[in-house]
Amino acid sequence: MARPDVWMPLYIGDYLSDTMHLTTEQHGAYLLLIMAYWKNGGALPASDAQLAAICRMSIDAWSIARAVLVNFFDVSQEGKWVSKRVEKEMQAAGQKKAQATQKAANAAAARWNKISIDAPSIPQAMPEHMLEECPSPSPSPLEDQDQKHLSTSSPPVPKSEKKEPQFARILQIYNEVCKGRFKGAADITDARRKNITKCWERRVKGKLVFQSGQFWTDYFNWCLRDPHWCGETGTWKASLEFVTKTSSVDRIIDEMTLEGVFANEPA
């Protein structure tokens, strides 16, 4: 089972109906216990000293709260406090995450590894048609790099022919993909320009993947998988600056690599 996300579901109606008899202090202790349960992904230790530490209580205060809170757990297994409700929610969240991960990986693999000559969404797969419809002695860097991305080989670009980042196009892709789920991006600021330039020059398995319009689409879709970044766990939302900063890019590239997005890409 996939590990649940960092956010934990809390059904207010169910919670209140089961805990109306608790004092304010007992509410706090119980919430800390189930949060620790969720974060650690398993049963709590039966040690009173450890449970008191989790609840931020003295041993004496814990001994009083324990008599009430123990009723929310199954203590029949030696050395463990088991919450059947938390276990059920963790299993459901793990299955949901695994399904979402597999769906995203399959979609990315289909986009990256299968090229259909009849696909109208990737005219770069038909260069002769592209030339007839849109003759241009100076193709844009994103279009040019997309063609290299779909080819079987990608020779390094000489420094003298180094292409500049296409900020306006990347901003357009960001707005089209994210559709307001992240903070809006009305223009290219200095911070966005700096971050996008670093992405543009970054190589993954020897390829300048960020110079592909399709990759930017895949990348932003991958970012949207994080509920915290999308504001689903609070009021904070990620922005274009945040999802293009080095630490965020490192994380997403690592996730894409672990899930095999680049597995069949030639170096």
C-alpha positions in Angstrom: 0.0 0.0 0.0 1.3 3.5 -0.9 2.1 5.7 2.1 -0.7 8.3 2.7 -0.2 11.9 2.0 0.9 14.4 4.6 -2.7 15.7 5.0 -5.0 13.7 7.2 -8.8 13.7 6.7 -10.9 14.9 9.7 -14.7 14.4 9.5 -15.9 17.1 11.8 -19.4 15.7 12.4 -18.1 12.1 13.1 -15.4 13.5 15.3 -17.7 15.7 17.4 -20.3 13.0 17.8 -17.7 10.6 19.3 -15.9 13.1 21.5 -18.6 15.4 23.0 -17.7 14.1 26.4 -14.0 15.1 26.3 -12.6 18.1 28.0 -10.6 20.7 26.1 -7.3 19.2 27.3 -8.5 15.7 26.3 -9.5 16.9 22.9 -6.0 18.3 22.4 -4.4 15.1 23.6 -6.6 12.9 21.4 -5.9 15.0 18.3 -2.2 14.8 18.9 -2.4 11.0 19.3 -4.2 10.4 16.0 -1.9 12.9 14.2 1.1 11.0 15.5 -0.6 7.8 14.4 -1.1 9.1 10.9 2.3 10.7 10.5 4.1 7.5 11.6 1.8 5.3 9.5 1.0 2.8 12.2 0.0 1.9 15.7 1.1 3.9 18.7 3.5 2.5 21.4 1.7 1.4 24.6 4.4 3.1 26.7 2.8 5.7 29.0 6.0 7.8 28.9 5.9 7.9 25.1 2.2 8.6 24.9 2.5 11.4 27.5 5.3 12.9 25.4 3.2 12.8 22.2 0.4 14.6 24.0 2.8 17.2 25.6 1.5 16.2 29.0 3.2 15.3 32.3 2.9 11.7 33.4 0.4 12.7 36.1 -1.8 14.6 33.7 -1.6 11.7 31.2 -2.6 9.1 33.8 -5.9 11.0 34.2 -6.5 11.5 30.4 -5.5 8.0 29.6 -8.5 6.5 31.4 -10.8 8.3 28.9 -8.7 8.2 25.7 -7.9 4.5 25.9 -11.5 3.8 24.9 -10.8 5.2 21.4 -8.1 2.5 20.8 -7.8 -1.3 20.6 -5.2 -2.2 23.2 -5.6 -6.0 22.8 -2.3 -6.2 20.9 0.6 -6.3 23.3 2.7 -3.1 23.3 0.4 -1.3 20.8 -2.5 1.2 20.7 -4.4 0.6 17.5 -7.1 2.9 16.0 -9.4 1.1 13.7 -10.8 4.3 12.3 -7.3 5.8 11.5 -6.2 2.4 10.0 -9.3 2.5 7.7 -8.6 6.0 6.6 -4.9 5.3 6.0 -5.7 2.3 3.9 -8.2 4.3 1.8 -5.8 7.3 1.4 -2.9 4.9 0.4 -5.0 3.2 -2.2 -6.2 6.5 -3.6 -2.7 7.9 -3.8 -1.4 4.7 -5.5 -4.2 4.9 -8.1 -3.5 8.6 -8.7 0.3 7.9 -9.0 -0.3 5.1 -11.5 -2.7 7.2 -13.5 -0.3 10.1 -13.7 2.6 7.7 -14.6 0.6 6.0 -17.3 -0.5 9.4 -18.8 3.1 10.7 -18.8 4.4 7.5 -20.3 1.8 7.7 -23.1 2.8 11.3 -23.9 6.6 10.7 -23.7 7.0 7.2 -25.3 4.2 6.9 -27.9 4.2 9.1 -31.0 1.2 8.8 -33.3 1.5 10.1 -36.8 -2.2 10.9 -36.9 -2.1 12.9 -33.6 -3.3 16.5 -34.3 -2.0 17.6 -30.9 1.7 17.0 -31.9 2.3 18.5 -35.3 6.0 18.3 -34.6 5.7 14.6 -35.3 5.0 15.5 -39.0 7.7 17.9 -40.0 6.8 17.9 -43.7 3.3 19.0 -42.8 4.6 21.6 -40.4 6.8 23.1 -43.1 3.8 23.3 -45.6 1.5 24.9 -43.1 3.9 27.1 -41.2 7.0 27.9 -43.2 9.5 29.8 -41.2 13.3 30.1 -41.4 13.3 30.8 -37.6 11.2 28.3 -35.6 10.7 29.2 -31.9 13.0 27.5 -29.5 10.1 25.6 -27.8 8.9 24.2 -31.1 12.4 23.4 -32.2 13.2 21.6 -28.9 9.9 19.7 -29.0 11.0 18.2 -32.3 14.4 17.2 -30.8 12.5 15.7 -27.8 10.6 13.4 -30.1 13.6 12.4 -32.2 15.7 9.4 -31.5 18.8 11.4 -30.9 19.5 14.9 -29.4 22.9 16.3 -30.2 24.1 19.0 -27.7 23.4 22.6 -28.7 26.6 24.5 -29.4 27.1 27.5 -27.1 27.0 29.8 -30.1 23.4 28.6 -30.8 22.2 28.7 -27.2 18.5 29.5 -27.1 16.9 32.0 -24.8 14.0 30.9 -22.5 10.5 31.5 -23.9 9.0 33.2 -20.9 5.7 34.2 -22.5 5.0 30.7 -23.8 5.9 29.1 -20.5 3.6 31.6 -18.6 0.8 30.7 -21.1 1.3 27.0 -20.4 1.3 27.6 -16.7 -2.0 29.5 -16.8 -3.6 26.9 -19.2 -2.6 23.9 -17.0 -3.0 25.3 -13.5 -6.3 27.2 -14.1 -6.1 29.1 -10.9 -5.3 26.1 -8.6 -2.0 27.9 -7.9 -1.5 31.6 -7.4 -2.1 33.6 -10.5 0.7 34.7 -12.8 0.0 37.9 -14.7 3.5 38.7 -15.9 7.1 37.6 -15.8 8.8 39.1 -12.8 12.6 39.1 -12.1 12.1 36.1 -9.7 10.2 34.1 -12.3 12.7 35.0 -15.0 15.6 33.8 -12.8 13.9 30.5 -11.8 12.7 29.7 -15.4 16.2 30.4 -16.8 17.6 27.9 -14.3 15.0 25.3 -15.4 15.6 26.1 -19.1 19.3 25.2 -18.7 18.8 22.1 -16.5 19.6 18.7 -18.0 17.8 15.5 -17.0 19.6 12.4 -18.2 21.6 14.6 -20.6 18.6 16.3 -22.2 17.4 19.9 -21.9 13.9 18.7 -21.1 12.6 22.1 -20.0 13.2 23.5 -23.5 10.1 21.4 -24.6 6.7 22.9 -24.4 5.2 19.4 -23.8 7.6 18.9 -20.8 6.4 22.1 -19.2 2.9 20.8 -19.5 3.8 17.5 -17.9 5.8 19.3 -15.2 3.0 21.6 -14.1 0.5 18.7 -14.2 2.9 16.8 -11.9 3.0 19.8 -9.5 -0.8 19.8 -9.3 -0.7 16.3 -7.7 0.4 17.9 -4.4 -2.7 18.8 -2.4 -0.7 21.1 -0.1 0.6 23.1 -3.1 -3.0 23.4 -4.4 -4.3 24.8 -1.2 -6.4 21.8 -0.3 -4.9 21.5 3.2 -5.0 25.2 4.1 -5.0 28.7 2.8 -1.5 28.7 1.4 -1.1 28.0 -2.4 2.0 27.5 -4.5 3.0 30.1 -7.1 5.0 30.1 -10.3 8.0 31.3 -8.4 7.6 28.4 -5.9 7.1 25.5 -8.4 10.1 26.7 -10.5 12.6 27.2 -7.6 15.4 24.7 -7.4 14.2 22.7 -4.4 10.7 22.3 -5.9 12.1 21.2 -9.3 14.5 18.8 -7.5 11.5 17.1 -5.8 9.3 16.9 -8.9 12.2 15.6 -11.1 13.0 13.0 -8.5 9.3 11.8 -8.3 9.1 11.7 -12.1 12.3 9.7 -12.3 11.3 7.3 -9.6 8.0 6.6 -11.4 9.8 5.9 -14.6 8.8 8.9 -16.7 12.4 9.1 -18.1 13.0 5.4 -18.2 12.8 5.1 -22.0 14.2 8.4 -22.8 17.6 8.3 -24.6 20.4 10.0 -22.8 
